[in-house]
């Protein structure tokens, strides 16, 4: 009998886009420009402190069919982790 557990996908971001202090839609624009730097299945994070980012970034992920992984609270704002799906 073999143990066929799924291989866990990494959630640590390989690219971090620093957008603290910027208003939406700048964090989304910057993450979209740099998404190609992350391999498919990899995670990119964007840091933001604009309250609109909490709704805008997950909505952008749904619209573009990428996976919104997590919001990680920071001392100032949050890091929004996004898994590149294509």
MODELLER restraints for C-alpha pairs under 7 A, 6 or more apart:
rsr = mdl.restraints
at = mdl.atoms
rsr.add(forms.Gaussian(group=physical.xy_distance, feature=features.Distance(at['CA:11:A'], at['CA:43:A']), mean=6.09, stdev=0.5))
rsr.add(forms.Gaussian(group=physical.xy_distance, feature=features.Distance(at['CA:12:A'], at['CA:43:A']), mean=6.50, stdev=0.5))
rsr.add(forms.Gaussian(group=physical.xy_distance, feature=features.Distance(at['CA:13:A'], at['CA:43:A']), mean=4.50, stdev=0.5))
rsr.add(forms.Gaussian(group=physical.xy_distance, feature=features.Distance(at['CA:13:A'], at['CA:44:A']), mean=4.82, stdev=0.5))
rsr.add(forms.Gaussian(group=physical.xy_distance, feature=features.Distance(at['CA:13:A'], at['CA:45:A']), mean=5.72, stdev=0.5))
rsr.add(forms.Gaussian(group=physical.xy_distance, feature=features.Distance(at['CA:13:A'], at['CA:81:A']), mean=6.96, stdev=0.5))
rsr.add(forms.Gaussian(group=physical.xy_distance, feature=features.Distance(at['CA:14:A'], at['CA:38:A']), mean=6.65, stdev=0.5))
rsr.add(forms.Gaussian(group=physical.xy_distance, feature=features.Distance(at['CA:14:A'], at['CA:42:A']), mean=6.99, stdev=0.5))
rsr.add(forms.Gaussian(group=physical.xy_distance, feature=features.Distance(at['CA:14:A'], at['CA:43:A']), mean=6.00, stdev=0.5))
rsr.add(forms.Gaussian(group=physical.xy_distance, feature=features.Distance(at['CA:14:A'], at['CA:44:A']), mean=5.95, stdev=0.5))
rsr.add(forms.Gaussian(group=physical.xy_distance, feature=features.Distance(at['CA:15:A'], at['CA:38:A']), mean=6.78, stdev=0.5))
rsr.add(forms.Gaussian(group=physical.xy_distance, feature=features.Distance(at['CA:15:A'], at['CA:44:A']), mean=4.92, stdev=0.5))
rsr.add(forms.Gaussian(group=physical.xy_distance, feature=features.Distance(at['CA:15:A'], at['CA:45:A']), mean=6.30, stdev=0.5))
rsr.add(forms.Gaussian(group=physical.xy_distance, feature=features.Distance(at['CA:16:A'], at['CA:44:A']), mean=5.93, stdev=0.5))
rsr.add(forms.Gaussian(group=physical.xy_distance, feature=features.Distance(at['CA:16:A'], at['CA:45:A']), mean=4.74, stdev=0.5))
rsr.add(forms.Gaussian(group=physical.xy_distance, feature=features.Distance(at['CA:16:A'], at['CA:46:A']), mean=5.68, stdev=0.5))
rsr.add(forms.Gaussian(group=physical.xy_distance, feature=features.Distance(at['CA:17:A'], at['CA:31:A']), mean=6.35, stdev=0.5))
rsr.add(forms.Gaussian(group=physical.xy_distance, feature=features.Distance(at['CA:17:A'], at['CA:45:A']), mean=6.09, stdev=0.5))
rsr.add(forms.Gaussian(group=physical.xy_distance, feature=features.Distance(at['CA:17:A'], at['CA:46:A']), mean=4.54, stdev=0.5))
rsr.add(forms.Gaussian(group=physical.xy_distance, feature=features.Distance(at['CA:17:A'], at['CA:47:A']), mean=6.26, stdev=0.5))
rsr.add(forms.Gaussian(group=physical.xy_distance, feature=features.Distance(at['CA:18:A'], at['CA:46:A']), mean=5.97, stdev=0.5))
rsr.add(forms.Gaussian(group=physical.xy_distance, feature=features.Distance(at['CA:18:A'], at['CA:47:A']), mean=5.12, stdev=0.5))
rsr.add(forms.Gaussian(group=physical.xy_distance, feature=features.Distance(at['CA:19:A'], at['CA:27:A']), mean=5.42, stdev=0.5))
rsr.add(forms.Gaussian(group=physical.xy_distance, feature=features.Distance(at['CA:19:A'], at['CA:46:A']), mean=6.63, stdev=0.5))
rsr.add(forms.Gaussian(group=physical.xy_distance, feature=features.Distance(at['CA:19:A'], at['CA:47:A']), mean=5.33, stdev=0.5))
rsr.add(forms.Gaussian(group=physical.xy_distance, feature=features.Distance(at['CA:19:A'], at['CA:48:A']), mean=5.11, stdev=0.5))
rsr.add(forms.Gaussian(group=physical.xy_distance, feature=features.Distance(at['CA:20:A'], at['CA:47:A']), mean=5.72, stdev=0.5))
rsr.add(forms.Gaussian(group=physical.xy_distance, feature=features.Distance(at['CA:20:A'], at['CA:48:A']), mean=4.30, stdev=0.5))
rsr.add(forms.Gaussian(group=physical.xy_distance, feature=features.Distance(at['CA:20:A'], at['CA:49:A']), mean=5.28, stdev=0.5))
rsr.add(forms.Gaussian(group=physical.xy_distance, feature=features.Distance(at['CA:21:A'], at['CA:48:A']), mean=6.95, stdev=0.5))
rsr.add(forms.Gaussian(group=physical.xy_distance, feature=features.Distance(at['CA:21:A'], at['CA:49:A']), mean=6.31, stdev=0.5))
rsr.add(forms.Gaussian(group=physical.xy_distance, feature=features.Distance(at['CA:22:A'], at['CA:50:A']), mean=6.90, stdev=0.5))
rsr.add(forms.Gaussian(group=physical.xy_distance, feature=features.Distance(at['CA:23:A'], at['CA:50:A']), mean=5.60, stdev=0.5))
rsr.add(forms.Gaussian(group=physical.xy_distance, feature=features.Distance(at['CA:24:A'], at['CA:50:A']), mean=6.72, stdev=0.5))
rsr.add(forms.Gaussian(group=physical.xy_distance, feature=features.Distance(at['CA:24:A'], at['CA:52:A']), mean=6.56, stdev=0.5))
rsr.add(forms.Gaussian(group=physical.xy_distance, feature=features.Distance(at['CA:24:A'], at['CA:53:A']), mean=6.50, stdev=0.5))
rsr.add(forms.Gaussian(group=physical.xy_distance, feature=features.Distance(at['CA:27:A'], at['CA:46:A']), mean=6.73, stdev=0.5))
rsr.add(forms.Gaussian(group=physical.xy_distance, feature=features.Distance(at['CA:27:A'], at['CA:48:A']), mean=6.70, stdev=0.5))
rsr.add(forms.Gaussian(group=physical.xy_distance, feature=features.Distance(at['CA:28:A'], at['CA:57:A']), mean=6.59, stdev=0.5))
rsr.add(forms.Gaussian(group=physical.xy_distance, feature=features.Distance(at['CA:31:A'], at['CA:46:A']), mean=6.47, stdev=0.5))
rsr.add(forms.Gaussian(group=physical.xy_distance, feature=features.Distance(at['CA:35:A'], at['CA:44:A']), mean=6.97, stdev=0.5))
rsr.add(forms.Gaussian(group=physical.xy_distance, feature=features.Distance(at['CA:38:A'], at['CA:44:A']), mean=6.63, stdev=0.5))
rsr.add(forms.Gaussian(group=physical.xy_distance, feature=features.Distance(at['CA:40:A'], at['CA:84:A']), mean=5.23, stdev=0.5))
rsr.add(forms.Gaussian(group=physical.xy_distance, feature=features.Distance(at['CA:40:A'], at['CA:85:A']), mean=5.57, stdev=0.5))
rsr.add(forms.Gaussian(group=physical.xy_distance, feature=features.Distance(at['CA:40:A'], at['CA:86:A']), mean=5.56, stdev=0.5))
rsr.add(forms.Gaussian(group=physical.xy_distance, feature=features.Distance(at['CA:41:A'], at['CA:83:A']), mean=5.89, stdev=0.5))
rsr.add(forms.Gaussian(group=physical.xy_distance, feature=features.Distance(at['CA:41:A'], at['CA:84:A']), mean=5.31, stdev=0.5))
rsr.add(forms.Gaussian(group=physical.xy_distance, feature=features.Distance(at['CA:41:A'], at['CA:85:A']), mean=5.67, stdev=0.5))
rsr.add(forms.Gaussian(group=physical.xy_distance, feature=features.Distance(at['CA:42:A'], at['CA:83:A']), mean=5.53, stdev=0.5))
rsr.add(forms.Gaussian(group=physical.xy_distance, feature=features.Distance(at['CA:42:A'], at['CA:84:A']), mean=5.75, stdev=0.5))
rsr.add(forms.Gaussian(group=physical.xy_distance, feature=features.Distance(at['CA:43:A'], at['CA:81:A']), mean=6.36, stdev=0.5))
rsr.add(forms.Gaussian(group=physical.xy_distance, feature=features.Distance(at['CA:43:A'], at['CA:82:A']), mean=5.39, stdev=0.5))
rsr.add(forms.Gaussian(group=physical.xy_distance, feature=features.Distance(at['CA:43:A'], at['CA:83:A']), mean=4.35, stdev=0.5))
rsr.add(forms.Gaussian(group=physical.xy_distance, feature=features.Distance(at['CA:43:A'], at['CA:84:A']), mean=6.21, stdev=0.5))
rsr.add(forms.Gaussian(group=physical.xy_distance, feature=features.Distance(at['CA:44:A'], at['CA:81:A']), mean=5.80, stdev=0.5))
rsr.add(forms.Gaussian(group=physical.xy_distance, feature=features.Distance(at['CA:44:A'], at['CA:82:A']), mean=5.34, stdev=0.5))
rsr.add(forms.Gaussian(group=physical.xy_distance, feature=features.Distance(at['CA:44:A'], at['CA:83:A']), mean=6.44, stdev=0.5))
rsr.add(forms.Gaussian(group=physical.xy_distance, feature=features.Distance(at['CA:45:A'], at['CA:79:A']), mean=5.92, stdev=0.5))
rsr.add(forms.Gaussian(group=physical.xy_distance, feature=features.Distance(at['CA:45:A'], at['CA:80:A']), mean=5.26, stdev=0.5))
rsr.add(forms.Gaussian(group=physical.xy_distance, feature=features.Distance(at['CA:45:A'], at['CA:81:A']), mean=4.34, stdev=0.5))
rsr.add(forms.Gaussian(group=physical.xy_distance, feature=features.Distance(at['CA:45:A'], at['CA:82:A']), mean=6.07, stdev=0.5))
rsr.add(forms.Gaussian(group=physical.xy_distance, feature=features.Distance(at['CA:46:A'], at['CA:79:A']), mean=5.44, stdev=0.5))
rsr.add(forms.Gaussian(group=physical.xy_distance, feature=features.Distance(at['CA:46:A'], at['CA:80:A']), mean=5.25, stdev=0.5))
rsr.add(forms.Gaussian(group=physical.xy_distance, feature=features.Distance(at['CA:46:A'], at['CA:81:A']), mean=6.72, stdev=0.5))
rsr.add(forms.Gaussian(group=physical.xy_distance, feature=features.Distance(at['CA:47:A'], at['CA:77:A']), mean=6.92, stdev=0.5))
rsr.add(forms.Gaussian(group=physical.xy_distance, feature=features.Distance(at['CA:47:A'], at['CA:78:A']), mean=5.57, stdev=0.5))
rsr.add(forms.Gaussian(group=physical.xy_distance, feature=features.Distance(at['CA:47:A'], at['CA:79:A']), mean=4.23, stdev=0.5))
rsr.add(forms.Gaussian(group=physical.xy_distance, feature=features.Distance(at['CA:47:A'], at['CA:80:A']), mean=6.23, stdev=0.5))
rsr.add(forms.Gaussian(group=physical.xy_distance, feature=features.Distance(at['CA:48:A'], at['CA:77:A']), mean=5.42, stdev=0.5))
rsr.add(forms.Gaussian(group=physical.xy_distance, feature=features.Distance(at['CA:48:A'], at['CA:78:A']), mean=5.71, stdev=0.5))
rsr.add(forms.Gaussian(group=physical.xy_distance, feature=features.Distance(at['CA:48:A'], at['CA:79:A']), mean=6.54, stdev=0.5))
rsr.add(forms.Gaussian(group=physical.xy_distance, feature=features.Distance(at['CA:49:A'], at['CA:76:A']), mean=6.31, stdev=0.5))
rsr.add(forms.Gaussian(group=physical.xy_distance, feature=features.Distance(at['CA:49:A'], at['CA:77:A']), mean=3.82, stdev=0.5))
rsr.add(forms.Gaussian(group=physical.xy_distance, feature=features.Distance(at['CA:49:A'], at['CA:78:A']), mean=6.32, stdev=0.5))
rsr.add(forms.Gaussian(group=physical.xy_distance, feature=features.Distance(at['CA:58:A'], at['CA:68:A']), mean=5.75, stdev=0.5))
rsr.add(forms.Gaussian(group=physical.xy_distance, feature=features.Distance(at['CA:61:A'], at['CA:67:A']), mean=6.00, stdev=0.5))
rsr.add(forms.Gaussian(group=physical.xy_distance, feature=features.Distance(at['CA:61:A'], at['CA:68:A']), mean=5.90, stdev=0.5))
rsr.add(forms.Gaussian(group=physical.xy_distance, feature=features.Distance(at['CA:65:A'], at['CA:85:A']), mean=6.98, stdev=0.5))
rsr.add(forms.Gaussian(group=physical.xy_distance, feature=features.Distance(at['CA:66:A'], at['CA:82:A']), mean=6.84, stdev=0.5))
rsr.add(forms.Gaussian(group=physical.xy_distance, feature=features.Distance(at['CA:66:A'], at['CA:83:A']), mean=5.97, stdev=0.5))
rsr.add(forms.Gaussian(group=physical.xy_distance, feature=features.Distance(at['CA:66:A'], at['CA:84:A']), mean=5.41, stdev=0.5))
rsr.add(forms.Gaussian(group=physical.xy_distance, feature=features.Distance(at['CA:66:A'], at['CA:85:A']), mean=5.09, stdev=0.5))
rsr.add(forms.Gaussian(group=physical.xy_distance, feature=features.Distance(at['CA:67:A'], at['CA:82:A']), mean=5.71, stdev=0.5))
rsr.add(forms.Gaussian(group=physical.xy_distance, feature=features.Distance(at['CA:67:A'], at['CA:83:A']), mean=4.96, stdev=0.5))
rsr.add(forms.Gaussian(group=physical.xy_distance, feature=features.Distance(at['CA:67:A'], at['CA:84:A']), mean=6.75, stdev=0.5))
rsr.add(forms.Gaussian(group=physical.xy_distance, feature=features.Distance(at['CA:67:A'], at['CA:85:A']), mean=6.82, stdev=0.5))
rsr.add(forms.Gaussian(group=physical.xy_distance, feature=features.Distance(at['CA:68:A'], at['CA:81:A']), mean=6.31, stdev=0.5))
rsr.add(forms.Gaussian(group=physical.xy_distance, feature=features.Distance(at['CA:68:A'], at['CA:82:A']), mean=4.72, stdev=0.5))
rsr.add(forms.Gaussian(group=physical.xy_distance, feature=features.Distance(at['CA:68:A'], at['CA:83:A']), mean=6.38, stdev=0.5))
rsr.add(forms.Gaussian(group=physical.xy_distance, feature=features.Distance(at['CA:69:A'], at['CA:81:A']), mean=5.25, stdev=0.5))
rsr.add(forms.Gaussian(group=physical.xy_distance, feature=features.Distance(at['CA:69:A'], at['CA:82:A']), mean=5.39, stdev=0.5))
rsr.add(forms.Gaussian(group=physical.xy_distance, feature=features.Distance(at['CA:69:A'], at['CA:83:A']), mean=6.43, stdev=0.5))
rsr.add(forms.Gaussian(group=physical.xy_distance, feature=features.Distance(at['CA:70:A'], at['CA:80:A']), mean=5.93, stdev=0.5))
rsr.add(forms.Gaussian(group=physical.xy_distance, feature=features.Distance(at['CA:70:A'], at['CA:81:A']), mean=5.18, stdev=0.5))
rsr.add(forms.Gaussian(group=physical.xy_distance, feature=features.Distance(at['CA:71:A'], at['CA:78:A']), mean=6.26, stdev=0.5))
rsr.add(forms.Gaussian(group=physical.xy_distance, feature=features.Distance(at['CA:71:A'], at['CA:79:A']), mean=5.73, stdev=0.5))
rsr.add(forms.Gaussian(group=physical.xy_distance, feature=features.Distance(at['CA:71:A'], at['CA:80:A']), mean=4.59, stdev=0.5))
rsr.add(forms.Gaussian(group=physical.xy_distance, feature=features.Distance(at['CA:71:A'], at['CA:81:A']), mean=6.30, stdev=0.5))
rsr.add(forms.Gaussian(group=physical.xy_distance, feature=features.Distance(at['CA:72:A'], at['CA:78:A']), mean=5.36, stdev=0.5))
rsr.add(forms.Gaussian(group=physical.xy_distance, feature=features.Distance(at['CA:72:A'], at['CA:79:A']), mean=5.02, stdev=0.5))
rsr.add(forms.Gaussian(group=physical.xy_distance, feature=features.Distance(at['CA:72:A'], at['CA:80:A']), mean=6.36, stdev=0.5))
rsr.add(forms.Gaussian(group=physical.xy_distance, feature=features.Distance(at['CA:73:A'], at['CA:79:A']), mean=6.42, stdev=0.5))
